[in-house]
Amino acid sequence: MISYQLRQREYLLQISRAMTSRLDLPSLLRLILTSVAEIVRAEAGLIALRREPTGNLVIRASYGVPVSLLPRFAPLLADFPLRADEYAIPDLQTRLNLVARAILLPLHQVIALPLTFEERLLGVIYLFRSGSIAFSANDENVLASFADQVAIAVRNAQLYQQVSAEKQQLDAIIEHSADGVMILDPDLRILVFNRALSQMTGWPAEQAIGRPCYQVLALEKTSGRSLCSAELVDVHFDGEEPLVVEGELARPGGSRIAVSVTFSPLYDEEGRLSYVIANVVDITRFREAEEMKSTFVSVVSHELKTPVSLIKGYASTLAREDAHWDSETVREGLHVINEESDRLNALINNLLDASRIQAGGFRLERGDVNVVRLAEQVVESFRIQTDRHHFVLDFPADFPAVLGDEERLRQVFNNLISNAIKYAPGGGEIRVGGWDDDKSATVYVADQGIGIPPEEQGKLFQHFYRVDSSLRRSTQGAGLGLYLCKSIVEAHGGRIWLRSEPGKGTTVFFTLPIGDQ
């Protein structure tokens, strides 16, 4: 008997050493259950752990019991005492009898071993025998002396599992953050580099990690102090206050984006710098919005000031009581006032349309539109405005009607032909034409003007954008025409594009859906 107890103690010591090296909870539970079953010669066993936050017991490991029968052990899991000093479960034998009848296995003996840590119930180990030999007092003593070590091992594995899960969650949050996130060591070398920052910088994470951050996040035209600078001598924070810097970031291919970087320090318990977290936000759109606002104020104030000044000047002149104007002078003055009023009204309407588009309030009144007739009407209205340009209509005889809003399409023609005249100051041919296929009609307006540089062609359909040229300063316009054309065409379900070559003119194309035939 004494030698058997010694073997038990030696085996417990070996198992204790093995448990301390395992942090994988499922593997640890299997080791524990198999070991205690062998120690007390049990034929079957279960380990049930508490599930947070409900506190219910859930079977996490089994020994000698088919997995399909585990749900039948529910009577042993209900109403388990939570006090650490309650070793016995009320009606334990009665519960076992219910289980045995349910699973049709001859389980007659049971012992329950609560696992507690700091007076908190972690779970319970059940061991079963099928014969008439009950678990002895020595079995209970051996298991009781082993219980504390098992509880500590289980708690450590649970904490490790919890930390691992939280780390995975944190890694996923960082990796899938919409903003760029970078974690640096005290020497400002990159430890973590997420996907958004890879997209911003063009650096793959595997190439960025381990490098000094100034090689990867080299900011130019900065405002504020950047820690990612090759000239930085000392890393210094004012307490726990973050450092914020804005600048431009060069990307592969030559493009640039504006970013704001917030460097936040993390210190250890002794106050030494452990990590620096850099949060990088792409602020290109915000800067563009600020520039657009500035451009809007500048352009609109200039474009409004000119007609208002002319209207005011001519009206004041004609209203002078000390002057007697002949009818021709009065007629010319009133013509200028009328013309500038129309120009002012057109600018205001364009601004209102642009505002409606941005607010999502742009609506179409659709119907069958005769595009050829509409183009002829718009061209005729422009013929009397210029004697330098020659207009040509180039539509086939069977050009179909399109499904659209006639007044909005008139606005498209007006803007495109007006641009063609404006940017072909030397005159030349302006051709308006089109063709169709089975699904859509394509219309174009072509001029023989100054053309558009390739680097500016992609920006022309943005609002308030105008081609940067000497002609820009001598021509009127707020840069809304092509933006409105694009919005109107796309609202019809079509698309708009252009082809241009500097010095050889520009052709703007757009498509429209064909109406009922």
GIZIVEN-V340734 format. One line per field, one symbol per residue. ss: DSSP state (2 for helix, 1 for strand, 0 for the rest). phi: phi as a letter, one per 30 degrees, with the letter a starting at -180 (. if undefined). burial: # if it has 16 or more other ideal C-beta (glycine too) atoms within 10 Angstrom, else .. A space follows every 10 residues. Layout:
BEGIN
ss: ???
phi: ???
burial: ???
END
This chain:
BEGIN
ss: 0222222222 2222222222 0000222222 2222222220 0001111111 1000011111 1110002222 2222220000 0000000000 0222222222 2220000011 1111111001 1111111110 0000002222 2222222222 2222222222 2222222222 2222200001 1111100011 1110222222 2000222200 0122220011 1110000000 0000000000 0011111111 0000011111 1111111000 0011111111 1102222222 2222222222 2222222222 2222222200 0000002222 2222222222 2222222222 2222222220 0000001110 2222222222 2220000011 1111000000 0111022222 2222222222 2200000111 1111110001 1111110000 0002222000 0000000002 2222000000 2222222222 2000011111 1000111111 1111000
phi: .ddddddddd dddddddddd ccbddedddd dddddddddc hdcaabbccd cdcdiddbdc abbibeedce eddeedcdhd dcdddcdcce hddddddddd ddchbdccbb bccdcbbhic dclbccbbbc dcdddddded dddddddddd dddddddddd dddddddddd dddddcddcd bbccdedicd cbbddddddd cicdeddddj dddddccddb hdbjccdcbd ddcbdbbdic ddcbbcaccd cejjdbbcbc ccccdbcddc icdcbbcccc cdcedddddd dddddedddd dddddddddd dddddddddd dcbbdddddd dddddddddd dddddddddd dddddddddi cdbccdadcd dddddddddd ddedcbcccc cbcbcddcdd dccacddddd dddedddedd ddcbddjjdc cbalabbdcb ccbbbcbcdd ibeedcddcd cddicbedad dedccdkcic edddeddddd ddicbbabba beibjbbcca cbddddc
burial: .......#.. ##..#...#. .##.#..### ###.###.## .######### ......#.## #####..... .##.###..# ...#....#. ....##..## ..#.#.#### #######... #########. ....#...#. .##..##.## ########.. .......... ...#....## ####...#.# .#######.# #.#....##. ..##.####. .....####. .......... ..#.#####. .......### #.#.#..... ..#..##### ##.#...... ....##..## ..#...#..# #..#...... .......... ..#..##..# ..##.##..# #.##..#... .#......#. ##.##..##. .#......#. #...#...## ######.### ########## ####...#.# ####.#...# #.######## ##....#..# #.#####.#. ......#### #########. .#.#.#.#.# ....##.### ##.##..
END
